[in-house]
Amino acid sequence: MARIAIGGFQHETNTFAPSLATLAEFEAGDEWPELTTGAGLPDRVRGMNLPIAGFIDEAERSGHRLVPTTWGSASPSSCVTRHAFEHIAGLILAGLEAARPFDAVYLCLHGAMVAEHLQDGEGELLGRVRSLVGADVPVVASLDFHSNTTPEMVEHANALVGYRTYPHIDMADTGRRAARHLDGLLNGSGATHKAFRQIPFLIPLNWQCTTSEPMRSIMEMRDALEGAEVASLSVAAGFPAADIHHCGPSLFGYGRSPEAVERAIDEIAREIERRESEFDGELHSPHDGVRKAIAIAGAASRPVVIADTQDNPGAGGDSDTTGMLRALVDNDAPRAALGMMVDPEAALAAHQAGVGSAINIALGGRSRVPGDAPFEAEFRVERVGDGQFAGTGPMYGGARMTLGPMASLGIRDIQVLVGSRKAQLADQAMYRHCGIEPTTRKIVVNKSSVHFRADFEPIASEVLVCVAPGPMVADPGALAWTGLRPGIRVCPNGPEFGGG
């Protein structure tokens, strides 16, 4: 039985987004728990689809003793403030210092964190941990599928273990895989040889989905190549909205045979580059998308689901742009729902007015994205909620959401879900909390890019992707890059970045 120190620090940074991640965002909690330190950490995350929860389950099953430090997460946004990074990193390092002696360290990380003062948040944190624990203590970390993995992260960790699904339905399973890998390192049977490759082009977020081609068959190749001599292979599609040197997709693996793990990584890299042109798909303008959805919905028995992808709070949006709402209203969309518009003032006004009342408000548009503005109209207050409920879908199942005052507001034949704290609309329970039944709607518009697919594709007649103004630009080739490494292509088959 080993003594393992555990902790985590999760943030996905869109450097083009409007809002910073302050310490308050980590302390508040949303769909995931608030910043938690000490012995209460395991019970705070148990049963959730989180890597640290899966790690705890597997490590305890194996008989290891766990020593919690600190775990924290905040919704994707622009950079983590210097104060927030240093405070949370300091809590983790202080926890490690207090936990000595221990045999290993596990960290639940994202892989795409940028701080105000650091391009590579995880590389810096892993480096500080390595300096504290020394060369002989195994350090293993789990990473998100969107990790912008850096050479420093690979260097400082004995192993990095990435998610295999997008939508991320395997986060807890990834923690379990990390625990098993660490167990092998502790008992002397583990893989110690590393291999790492960076892919030379950025992959748009919408076309990273592992249930669609080409990523589906690439992940099947990954599955086939992992085995006795290659203990762990990870494909990280990257987060294509971080203007840093190491932004982009990567591959990392660990094996007992250096030759075998290098061959496996090379084979996957060649396949991704061979299929570069397939990482693309159809994007609709808001009005074209709504009109197409209306036409499909007329003959369909299930709703048409639209991704409001460029205001995805899971990629740094503030979840408050109004382009898709305007398109629904302007086209008189039948039996439509849109979620989630984050506007605490509107939610409060609905609670104060009460169910059945009419309120005149300027909804959303607070982040002042170019081309967007608040939507001024009279709305019906149809239902209110306290924002505390459990997730039920494949990704958020078990999550205890705390989204603040919420409401369902009606305008024409459209229901708008309004909340007070950001959370990606990726679970049907979010609508149901305020009396909106998504399965009976003709059109459902979700502020999400891909995660919604896990819970909404099974009820959808078709899924469309729309590009209303928002901070998560769907085409990375359209972003004003300055910090990428020279030579990387800014989109599939796009121009190479020549330096800022």
C-alpha positions in Angstrom: 0.0 0.0 0.0 1.4 3.4 -1.0 0.7 6.9 0.4 -0.4 9.1 -2.5 -0.8 12.9 -2.4 -3.6 14.1 -4.6 -4.8 17.5 -5.9 -5.9 19.3 -9.0 -6.2 22.7 -10.8 -8.5 22.9 -13.9 -8.9 25.8 -16.3 -9.3 25.9 -20.1 -8.1 29.3 -21.3 -9.4 31.2 -24.3 -7.0 34.1 -24.6 -9.4 35.8 -27.0 -12.3 35.7 -24.5 -13.5 38.8 -22.6 -13.4 37.8 -18.9 -10.5 36.8 -16.6 -10.7 33.8 -14.2 -10.3 35.3 -10.8 -10.0 33.5 -7.5 -13.7 34.1 -6.9 -14.6 32.0 -9.9 -12.7 29.0 -8.5 -14.2 29.6 -5.0 -17.8 29.8 -6.3 -18.3 26.5 -8.0 -20.7 25.9 -10.9 -21.5 22.5 -12.5 -18.4 21.3 -10.6 -17.4 21.8 -6.9 -15.9 24.9 -5.5 -12.3 25.2 -4.5 -11.8 22.5 -1.9 -8.8 21.9 0.4 -8.1 19.2 2.9 -9.7 16.0 4.1 -13.1 16.8 2.8 -12.0 16.7 -0.8 -12.7 13.0 -1.6 -16.3 13.2 -0.4 -16.9 16.5 -2.2 -16.1 14.9 -5.6 -17.3 11.3 -5.2 -19.7 10.0 -7.8 -19.0 12.8 -10.2 -17.7 12.4 -13.8 -14.3 14.0 -12.8 -10.8 12.5 -13.2 -10.0 13.0 -9.5 -13.2 11.1 -8.5 -12.2 8.2 -10.7 -8.7 8.2 -9.4 -9.9 8.2 -5.8 -12.2 5.2 -6.5 -9.5 3.2 -8.2 -6.7 4.0 -5.8 -8.7 3.2 -2.8 -9.9 0.0 -4.4 -6.2 -0.9 -4.8 -5.6 -0.3 -1.1 -3.6 2.9 -1.4 -3.8 5.7 1.3 -4.7 9.1 -0.2 -3.7 12.4 1.2 -5.8 15.3 -0.3 -4.2 18.7 -0.9 -6.4 21.1 -3.0 -8.6 20.8 -6.0 -10.2 23.7 -7.9 -11.9 24.4 -11.2 -13.4 27.4 -12.9 -15.4 27.8 -16.1 -13.3 28.5 -19.2 -12.6 32.1 -19.8 -9.6 34.3 -20.6 -6.5 34.0 -18.5 -6.3 32.9 -14.9 -5.2 35.9 -12.9 -1.8 35.9 -11.4 -3.3 36.1 -7.9 -5.6 33.1 -8.5 -2.8 31.0 -10.0 -0.3 31.7 -7.3 -2.9 31.2 -4.5 -4.1 27.8 -5.8 -0.7 26.5 -6.8 0.5 27.6 -3.4 -2.3 25.6 -1.7 -1.3 22.5 -3.6 2.4 22.9 -2.9 1.7 23.6 0.8 -0.5 20.6 1.0 2.3 18.4 -0.5 4.8 19.8 1.9 2.5 19.0 4.8 1.7 15.6 3.5 5.3 14.3 3.6 6.4 11.6 3.5 4.5 10.1 0.5 5.2 7.7 -2.3 3.6 9.4 -5.3 1.6 12.4 -6.5 -1.5 12.5 -8.7 -2.8 15.8 -10.1 -6.1 16.3 -11.9 -5.2 19.0 -14.6 -6.6 20.3 -17.8 -3.6 21.0 -20.0 -4.7 24.3 -21.5 -4.3 26.8 -18.7 -2.8 30.2 -19.4 -2.2 32.6 -16.6 -1.7 36.4 -16.8 2.0 35.8 -16.2 2.5 32.3 -17.6 1.8 30.7 -21.0 2.0 27.1 -19.6 0.2 26.9 -16.3 0.3 23.2 -16.0 4.0 23.0 -17.1 4.8 25.5 -14.4 2.8 23.7 -11.7 4.3 20.3 -12.6 7.8 21.9 -12.6 7.2 23.3 -9.1 5.9 20.0 -7.9 8.9 18.1 -9.4 11.3 20.5 -7.6 9.5 19.9 -4.3 9.3 16.1 -4.5 12.6 15.3 -6.3 13.3 13.0 -9.2 12.4 9.7 -7.5 8.8 10.3 -6.6 6.4 9.4 -9.4 4.1 12.2 -10.5 1.1 11.3 -12.7 -1.5 13.8 -14.1 -4.7 13.4 -16.0 -5.3 15.8 -18.9 -8.3 17.0 -20.9 -8.8 16.0 -24.5 -8.3 19.7 -25.4 -4.9 19.9 -23.7 -2.3 22.1 -25.4 0.4 19.7 -24.1 3.8 21.2 -23.8 7.3 19.6 -23.7 7.6 20.9 -20.1 4.5 19.0 -19.0 5.9 15.8 -20.5 9.3 16.4 -18.9 8.1 17.0 -15.4 5.5 14.2 -15.1 6.3 10.5 -15.1 3.1 10.1 -17.1 0.2 12.1 -18.6 -3.1 10.3 -19.2 -5.6 12.0 -21.5 -9.4 11.8 -22.0 -10.5 9.6 -24.9 -13.9 11.1 -25.6 -15.3 14.4 -26.8 -18.0 14.9 -25.4 -16.1 14.1 -22.3 -18.0 11.2 -20.9 -14.9 9.4 -19.7 -13.4 11.9 -17.3 -13.8 9.6 -14.3 -12.6 6.7 -16.3 -9.4 8.7 -17.2 -8.7 9.1 -13.5 -9.1 5.4 -13.1 -6.6 4.8 -15.9 -4.2 7.2 -14.3 -4.5 5.4 -11.0 -3.7 2.0 -12.7 -0.8 3.5 -14.5 0.6 5.0 -11.3 0.1 1.7 -9.5 2.3 0.1 -12.2 5.0 2.6 -11.6 4.9 2.0 -7.8 5.1 -1.8 -8.1 7.9 -1.7 -10.7 5.9 -3.1 -13.6 4.9 0.2 -15.2 5.9 1.8 -18.5 8.7 4.3 -18.2 9.6 5.2 -21.8 8.0 8.4 -23.1 7.1 9.6 -26.6 5.6 13.0 -27.6 4.7 14.6 -30.9 3.0 17.9 -31.8 0.7 18.0 -34.8 1.4 20.8 -37.3 -2.1 22.3 -37.6 -4.9 23.5 -35.4 -8.1 21.5 -35.4 -11.4 23.5 -35.1 -13.3 22.6 -31.9 -16.5 21.4 -33.6 -14.6 18.8 -35.7 -12.7 17.3 -32.8 -15.8 15.2 -31.8 -14.8 11.6 -31.2 -18.2 10.3 -32.3 -17.8 11.7 -35.8 -15.2 11.2 -38.5 -12.3 11.6 -38.8 -11.6 11.6 -35.0 -13.7 8.5 -34.4 -11.5 6.2 -36.5 -8.3 7.9 -35.2 -9.4 7.0 -31.7 -10.1 3.5 -32.8 -6.6 3.3 -34.2 -5.3 4.5 -30.8 -7.3 1.7 -29.1 -5.8 -0.9 -31.4 -2.2 0.3 -30.9 -2.3 0.3 -27.1 -1.3 -3.0 -25.6 1.4 -5.0 -23.8 4.4 -3.0 -24.9 2.5 0.3 -25.3 0.8 0.8 -21.9 -0.8 4.2 -22.6 -1.5 6.4 -25.7 -3.3 9.7 -25.6 -4.5 11.9 -28.5 -5.0 15.5 -27.4 -6.8 17.5 -30.0 -5.7 20.8 -28.4 -7.7 24.0 -27.6 -7.5 26.2 -30.6 -8.1 29.5 -28.9 -5.0 30.0 -26.8 -2.5 32.4 -28.4 0.6 30.7 -27.0 3.7 29.0 -28.5 2.5 25.4 -27.8 -1.2 25.7 -28.8 -2.3 22.7 -30.8 -2.9 19.0 -31.0 -0.4 16.5 -29.6 0.2 12.8 -29.0 1.9 11.3 -25.9 2.5 7.8 -24.9 4.3 5.5 -22.5 5.7 2.0 -23.1 8.0 -0.7 -21.9 9.6 -0.7 -25.3 10.9 2.7 -26.5 10.7 1.5 -30.1 7.1 0.3 -29.8 5.8 3.5 -28.2 7.6 5.6 -30.8 6.2 3.6 -33.7 2.7 3.9 -32.3 2.9 7.6 -31.9 4.3 8.0 -35.4 1.5 5.9 -36.9 -1.2 8.0 -35.3 0.6 11.2 -36.3 0.8 10.1 -39.9 -2.9 9.2 -40.0 -4.0 12.6 -38.5 -1.9 14.5 -41.1 -3.2 12.3 -43.9 -6.7 13.2 -43.0 -6.1 16.9 -42.4 -8.7 18.1 -44.9 -11.4 16.1 -43.1 -11.3 18.2 -40.0 -13.9 20.6 -41.4 -17.7 20.8 -41.6 -20.7 22.9 -42.4 -21.3 26.1 -40.4 -24.6 28.1 -40.7 -25.3 31.8 -40.1 -27.9 32.3 -37.4 -30.8 33.1 -39.7 -29.9 30.3 -42.2 -29.6 27.8 -39.4 -32.9 28.7 -37.9 -34.7 28.7 -41.2 -33.2 25.3 -42.0 -34.2 24.0 -38.6 -37.8 25.2 -39.1 -38.0 23.4 -42.4 -36.6 20.1 -40.9 -38.8 20.4 -37.8 -42.0 20.6 -39.8 -41.7 16.9 -40.7 -39.7 15.6 -37.8 -40.9 13.9 -34.6 -37.9 14.9 -32.6 -36.3 18.4 -32.1 -33.7 19.9 -34.3 -30.7 20.8 -32.0 -28.6 23.8 -32.9 -25.1 24.5 -31.4 -24.6 28.2 -30.6 -20.9 27.3 -30.8 -19.2 30.8 -30.7 -20.8 31.6 -27.3 -19.9 28.3 -25.7 -19.1 28.9 -22.0 -17.1 25.7 -22.1 -14.6 27.4 -24.4 -14.5 30.9 -22.8 -17.7 32.5 -23.8 -19.8 34.4 -21.2 -23.0 32.6 -22.4 -24.8 35.9 -22.9 -24.8 36.7 -26.7 -28.1 37.3 -28.3 -27.5 36.4 -32.0 -29.4 33.1 -31.9 -32.2 34.5 -29.9 -32.7 37.3 -32.5 -32.7 34.7 -35.2 -35.4 32.7 -33.5 -37.6 35.7 -32.9 -37.1 37.2 -36.3 -38.0 34.0 -38.0 -41.0 33.3 -35.6 -39.5 29.9 -34.7 -42.2 27.4 -33.5 -41.9 25.7 -30.1 -38.2 26.7 -29.6 -36.0 26.7 -26.5 -32.7 28.4 -26.0 -30.2 27.9 -23.1 -28.5 29.0 -21.2 -28.5 32.8 -21.2 -26.4 34.0 -18.3 -27.8 37.2 -17.0 -28.1 37.5 -13.2 -30.0 40.8 -13.3 -32.7 39.2 -15.6 -32.9 36.2 -13.4 -33.4 38.4 -10.3 -36.0 40.5 -12.1 -38.0 37.3 -13.0 -37.8 36.1 -9.3 -39.0 39.5 -8.1 -41.8 39.8 -10.6 -43.1 36.2 -10.0 -44.4 33.5 -12.3 -47.1 34.7 -14.7 -45.8 38.3 -14.8 -44.5 40.2 -17.8 -41.1 42.0 -17.5 -39.5 44.5 -19.9 -35.8 43.8 -19.8 -32.6 44.1 -21.9 -31.5 40.5 -21.9 -27.9 39.4 -22.3 -25.3 41.1 -24.4 -23.3 42.0 -21.2 -19.9 40.9 -22.6 -20.2 43.4 -25.5 -18.9 41.0 -28.1 -18.5 42.9 -31.5 -21.7 42.5 -33.5 -23.8 41.6 -30.4 -26.0 43.7 -28.1 -28.6 43.2 -25.4 -32.1 42.0 -26.6 -34.7 44.4 -25.4 -38.2 43.0 -25.2 -41.1 42.0 -23.0 -40.9 38.5 -21.6 -43.3 36.2 -19.7 -42.0 34.7 -16.5 -42.9 31.1 -16.9 -41.0 29.4 -14.2 -38.2 30.2 -11.7 -35.7 28.0 -9.9 -32.9 28.3 -7.4 -30.2 26.8 -9.7 -29.5 23.8 -7.4 -30.1 20.5 -9.0 -28.3 17.3 -10.1 -27.0 16.6 -13.6 -28.5 13.5 -15.3 -26.7 13.2 -18.6 -23.6 11.3 -19.6 -21.2 14.2 -19.0 -22.7 16.0 -16.0 -24.3 13.0 -14.4 -23.8 13.1 -10.6 -22.8 16.8 -10.7 -24.5 18.9 -8.1 -25.0 22.2 -9.9 -25.1 25.6 -8.2 -26.0 28.0 -10.9 -27.7 30.7 -8.8 -31.3 32.1 -9.5 -32.7 30.8 -12.7 -35.8 31.4 -14.8 -37.7 30.4 -17.9 -38.7 33.4 -19.9 -41.2 33.3 -22.8 -41.3 35.4 -25.9 -43.7 34.4 -28.7 -43.3 30.6 -29.0 -39.8 30.6 -27.6 -38.6 29.7 -24.1 -35.3 31.1 -22.9 -33.5 29.5 -20.0 -31.7 32.2 -17.9 -29.2 31.5 -15.2 -26.8 33.5 -13.0 -23.6 31.5 -13.3 -21.9 30.1 -16.4 -22.3 26.4 -17.3 -22.3 24.9 -20.7 -25.7 23.7 -21.8 -24.8 20.0 -22.0 -27.5 18.4 -19.8 -31.2 18.2 -20.3 -31.7 18.6 -16.6 -30.7 22.3 -16.9 -33.8 22.9 -19.0 -36.0 20.8 -16.8 -35.0 22.7 -13.7 -37.1 25.6 -15.0 -39.9 23.6 -16.5 -38.7 23.4 -20.1 -39.0 19.9 -21.6 -36.4 19.6 -24.4 -37.9 16.5 -25.9 -41.2 18.3 -26.8 -39.6 21.3 -28.4 -39.3 21.6 -32.2 -36.0 23.5 -32.0 -33.5 23.5 -29.2 -30.5 26.0 -29.2 -27.7 25.1 -26.9 -24.8 27.4 -26.0 -22.2 24.6 -26.5 -19.9 23.3 -29.2 -19.8 19.5 -28.8 -20.5 18.4 -25.2 -24.2 18.8 -25.7 -24.1 15.9 -28.1 -23.8 13.3 -25.4 -27.2 14.1 -23.9 -29.0 15.7 -26.9 -28.0 13.7 -30.0 -30.2 10.8 -28.8 -33.3 13.0 -28.8 -32.4 15.0 -31.9 -33.7 14.6 -35.5 -30.7 16.6 -36.7 -27.8 18.7 -35.3 -26.8 22.0 -36.8 -23.9 24.3 -36.0 -24.5 28.1 -36.1 -22.0 30.9 -35.8 -23.5 33.9 -34.2 -21.1 36.6 -32.9 -19.2 35.3 -29.9 -15.7 35.0 -28.4 -15.0 31.3 -29.3 -14.4 31.7 -33.1 -15.3 28.4 -34.8 -12.6 28.9 -37.5 -9.2 29.3 -35.8 -7.9 30.6 -39.1 -9.9 33.7 -38.5 -8.3 34.6 -35.2 -5.6 37.3 -34.9 -2.8 35.1 -33.8 0.5 36.6 -32.5 2.0 33.9 -30.2 1.9 30.5 -32.0 5.1 28.7 -32.9 6.3 29.5 -36.4 5.3 26.9 -39.0 2.1 25.6 -37.5 -0.9 25.9 -39.8 -3.7 28.0 -38.2 -6.4 25.7 -39.5 -6.6 22.5 -41.6 -4.8 23.1 -44.9 -4.5 26.7 -43.9 -1.6 29.1 -43.9 1.4 28.7 -41.7 1.9 31.1 -38.8 5.0 33.1 -39.6 5.6 34.7 -36.2 4.1 37.5 -34.3 
